[in-house]
Amino acid sequence: MANSLAHTKWVCKYHIVFTPKYRRKIIYNQLRLDIRTILKDLCKWKGVEIIEGNCM
């Protein structure tokens, strides 16, 4: 799954951590599904494959 050009090859992998400013459980639990949907839509729009996701 490496991308390549004439003289280079690379594999791009990212670990993204989303940390809201106010990390109260009540607020975060209410927004959890909305955040998930927004991130999935953005990744689909940019052509990015999500391999694994966790919410804690």
Contacts in CASP RR format, 6 or more apart in sequence:
PFRMAT RR
TARGET T0000
AUTHOR 0000-0000-0000
METHOD contacts of the structure
MODEL  1
MANSLAHTKWVCKYHIVFTPKYRRKIIYNQLRLDIRTILKDLCKWKGVEI
IEGNCM
1 11 0 8 1.000
2 9 0 8 1.000
2 10 0 8 1.000
2 11 0 8 1.000
3 9 0 8 1.000
3 10 0 8 1.000
3 11 0 8 1.000
3 12 0 8 1.000
4 10 0 8 1.000
18 35 0 8 1.000
18 39 0 8 1.000
20 27 0 8 1.000
20 28 0 8 1.000
20 31 0 8 1.000
32 55 0 8 1.000
35 55 0 8 1.000
36 55 0 8 1.000
39 50 0 8 1.000
40 50 0 8 1.000
42 48 0 8 1.000
43 49 0 8 1.000
43 50 0 8 1.000
END
